[in-house]
């Protein structure tokens, strides 16, 4: 029974509208929303369907997408550990989904979440005292960096995200700032993004791309009985790095090793992919996998939003994203046990006796 | 080669070296806004080399109407091998040599174009190379090129989502290696040696090493191809061969190799191939040790680099320990599946059967499979064998054998916990504890003595109950639910065992009854905790249960119903209360399925029984009530 209770990650898929550049290139569409839960992709080997918890088409608004995530914000404040991941290749609309447009006329999930957190807290200001603190980190080249600190200093500090049994999360080595309004949170967010940009330009072509990790900790104290609860909302913006997937490289492309001395770095990915239910996967080649694992473990409230482009010219990347998203959803097994448990057998006996009017000991029932 | 153009020849060699240097070394320094600068320069040089080569030897060559001149039509399917060993120019002849050199330049041009993302041009050059070689028989001079050009074409076609084409090229390369090694076997010339002076030729050892590495790549790419074709067994075999060769030719990074081998072991476990799994794990442990000493805590404090190294080594080794835990656990659990009867107890007949099959398998194994999978060089082989001897790879059939495996598993549990401490690695730590609990549970199956069995379950409770209480139940919602459910089941099991022991001794005294009831209540308590976790923060039961808790929640209710009715009491009032509570729970299950018919399929058996009890219990309750009334003198 315990095995049956696997974590379930909800996955939303959002198809963005066709861009002008794509339209100029012919505008052939390869990805379509079949219904609220299915996406179809026209591959060179025929159409392929993917199932998700919700599918949003190009016509969907930011409001539409956020509506479904709003409940999660409430859960975070209630003391649960909530994670929202965004995944998608650059240009797939991921930033639009997570952040919104530059002028913030169509804010995305993050700014809306900031507002929602404080809205809910304000609503309950008579019942609860609260404290909101936040850390913002960047993950690239397998290292976590504090985005509240800029440039060289950020690179020299070692940051780790640790959790203890109480659920207290601490970003060891990074600054945690307090915020008293959604506006403050957003300002911090903008500062962090500015620092992120600086770091990114120093990267060389071979390094993996960067991921943004925001942790909002909400501590609420019940004014009536004094009880304290800690909740956390993690917002993670995953770059479209193939390393994000435990099973590694683009599905249909071989990992090369041109130079004779290069190690066969993707061999582990191939091995991990041999079966979908390996008892243990020690192959955590990246901090990202580690962090994701930590967020998923013990957590019943995770949402991943995968963004894709509708056009044929991005087909490869789209397929990669969708396949990865499908793998991320763990399947909840309702295991049908073929053999009866002892207990069922006993109860059947009891029932038989009751039915046939045989005396049943009082302590046998 | 005539010495008349030795001067020009020297120039060509120098040019080639420049091109290599630009391509491999200088290119790393290229700026982001002009990332292929060096490679473009290299390309120019290669083109010049090609022209120079074409101009040499004109007149000396028999077949002047160069097939190489004609741009060949696309031949997507490789039929190159059969011709390779027989027709055309002899590989060592001047014509053959010339073809090989031109082919090599085409190869490097091909790779250059691929690396600068010009796939069509890359393909053209690589195909030219292949065609040039087709004119020659295979020789130590050109076999490496033969194989490597096909490796490249394999990658190229896979990148275009044409897996079968990729497969074709790679399988030809594979066949050629095998045939060459069988029929010739001399250390072949390396690709870089086409343009070096004779004095600078590589030593045989180095040639062998590079050639073997090229073939290892072939196998590595084939592993990926088979994985993409969903031929997982074959892919697994090729992964295994790749690992073997890495070790054999000493081309590996210890920790990385160890983790890969450990992961492969997990794959073997899913296929019940425990011998192979054990071998992979033993090798993983041995090779991981080669990664060096763990820096001390003091050293880690001093230097960032040392701290990372310390963490990395400790973590990876702990991960390997976890793979070992799964090995032991799965071995025990799979044996249990084979040995249990239809109510989950050890069946003597099946035990005898398994013993017999085992004898047979032992012999088969000794012969066949073992040699195919061996890892290791001479140094490591003994260490690997040494580790293997410490644990069995066959299904245990009795307690002694099971216990031996259990103890190994337990050792690894302790090892893993050293790194994966609770604070900082909560989920990992708990997973390890759950595995430890599962080890006890599996071992208990083999234990005949019920008291001892009960003690094993008590160990599980002692391990998990404190954690369950300690964890933040909201934050670690899922994990807490798992623990609650497991604790409830374990107490239930203990309760049954206590009763069985007492019944055997025909001795249900007050003390035992108290113990029994305590276990019963504990089980109920944890199922109740689980059920409470499904409620909203205000304490409301949801109208509709979510998918992932549906079955467990209804089963929990069902079990609580049963537990209430099993409490032993001499007081009829208490009995009545218990039965009523029991009925309430059975009713809940029935009612929920009426209100949510789609839930029926999740809980068929339990629903059926609940319906029966809902109709039968009231009769019993009434009788009891009547009894109570009469005994009260009413």
Interface residues (C-beta under 8 A of the other chain):
Chain A: X1 X2 X4 X5 X6 X7 X8 X44 X45 X78 X79 X80 X81 X158 X162 X163 X164 X165 X166 X167 X204 X205 X229 X230 X231 X232 X251 X252 X253 X254 X255 X256 X257 X258 X259 X260 X263 X264 X265 X266 X267 X268 X270 X271 X272 X273 X274 X275 X277 X278 X279 X280 X281 X282 X283 X284 X293 X294 X297 X298 X299 X300 X301 X316 X332 X334 X339 X340 X341 X342 X343 X344 X345 X347 X348 X351 X354 X355 X360 X362 X363 X365
Chain B: X24 X32 X35 X111 X115 X154 X155 X158 X159 X161 X163 X166 X210 X213 X214 X216 X217 X220 X221 X223 X224 X225 X227 X228 X232 X235 X236 X239 X242 X243 X246 X252 X253 X256 X259 X260 X262 X263 X264 X266 X267 X269 X270 X304 X307 X308 X316 X319 X320 X322 X323 X325 X326 X329 X330 X340 X341 X342 X343 X344 X345 X422 X423 X424 X426 X427 X428 X430 X431 X434 X467 X470 X471 X472 X474 X475 X476 X477 X478 X479 X480 X481 X482 X485 X486 X489 X492 X496 X537 X547 X548 X549 X550 X551 X552 X555 X559 X562 X565 X566 X568 X575 X579 X602 X605 X606 X609 X612 X613 X616 X617 X619 X620
